[in-house]
């Protein structure tokens, strides 16, 4: 019985590894279109997993945001183009309010006074390396609680992801139109 369970476990791991490899190979084509870097992430206003925060929590949140931008941006960036994004500031929606007591000191409280904020610079280049569009943006979503969410309520970065999706959709079509106009 133990041998069968062990073999089943090994088979499941092998399936997961091969599925991950196939997904990675397929995603690699779009991933090459978007590059995300962070400038001094240790100085970001609020990328904490608790009131004191941890390096591991910050790295997890930043990895998730980067992965989201690469995945979503890869679908919007035209083939042969490259979008380079440098994020210079992140302030997650909500904040920790330790004065609420020990039980809530590590719970992120979501209120309209704590909107999500991301500052970034970007450059979109075509296949020859010519700059199609570039700029600096200070993204804020002060109405973040009033918008319909495309992300489940269990997604702890749903407000930031929605804000970044809106930015990608608004920025990239303009870049395509500007390219055609030239």
BELURVEN-V229324 format. One record per backbone hydrogen bond with DSSP energy under -0.5 kcal/mol. NH is the residue of the N-H (numbers start at 0). CO is the residue of the C=O. E is the energy in kcal/mol with one decimal. If there is no record, write none. Layout:
nh-><NH:NH>
co-><CO:CO>
e-><E:E>
This chain:
nh-><4:5:6:7:8:9:10:11:12:13:14:15:16:17:18:19:20:21:22:23:24:25:26:27:28:28:29:30:31:32:33:34:36:38:39:42:43:45:57:58:59:60:61:62:63:64:65:66:67:68:69:70:71:72:73:74:74:75:75:76:80:81:82:83:83:84:84:85:86:86:87:87:88:90:91:93:94:96:99:100:103:104:104:106:107:108:108:109:110:113:116:117:118:119:120:121:122:123:124:124:125:128:131:132:134:136:138:138:140:143:145:146:154:155:157:160:161:162:163:164:165:166:167:168:169:170:171:172:173:174:175:176:177:178:179:180:181>
co-><0:1:2:3:4:5:6:7:8:9:10:11:12:13:14:15:16:17:18:19:20:21:22:23:24:25:25:26:27:29:30:82:84:86:37:39:40:89:53:54:55:56:57:58:59:60:61:62:63:64:65:66:67:68:69:70:71:71:72:72:77:124:32:81:122:34:82:120:36:84:85:118:118:116:45:113:108:106:96:97:100:100:101:103:105:94:106:107:108:110:90:138:88:136:85:134:83:132:81:122:129:125:123:123:121:119:117:136:115:140:142:142:151:153:154:156:157:158:159:160:161:162:163:164:165:166:167:168:169:170:171:172:173:174:175:176:177>
e-><-2.1:-2.4:-2.5:-2.4:-2.4:-2.3:-2.5:-2.4:-2.3:-2.4:-2.3:-2.4:-2.6:-2.4:-2.5:-2.6:-2.4:-2.2:-2.6:-2.7:-2.3:-2.3:-2.8:-1.7:-0.6:-0.6:-0.5:-3.0:-1.7:-1.5:-1.3:-2.8:-2.6:-2.7:-0.7:-2.1:-1.4:-2.1:-2.5:-2.8:-2.2:-2.4:-2.7:-2.4:-2.2:-2.3:-2.5:-2.8:-2.1:-2.5:-2.5:-2.4:-2.9:-2.4:-1.8:-0.8:-0.7:-0.8:-0.8:-2.7:-2.1:-2.3:-3.8:-0.6:-2.8:-3.3:-0.5:-3.0:-2.9:-0.5:-0.5:-2.2:-1.3:-2.8:-2.5:-2.9:-1.9:-0.6:-2.1:-1.7:-0.6:-0.7:-0.7:-1.6:-0.5:-3.3:-0.6:-0.6:-0.7:-2.0:-2.3:-1.9:-2.1:-2.7:-2.3:-2.6:-1.9:-3.7:-2.7:-0.6:-2.4:-1.7:-3.3:-1.6:-2.0:-3.2:-2.9:-0.6:-1.3:-1.4:-1.7:-0.7:-2.0:-0.8:-1.7:-2.7:-2.1:-2.0:-2.5:-2.6:-2.3:-2.0:-2.7:-2.7:-2.1:-2.6:-2.4:-0.8:-0.6:-1.5:-1.9:-2.2:-2.8:-1.8:-1.8:-2.1:-1.2>
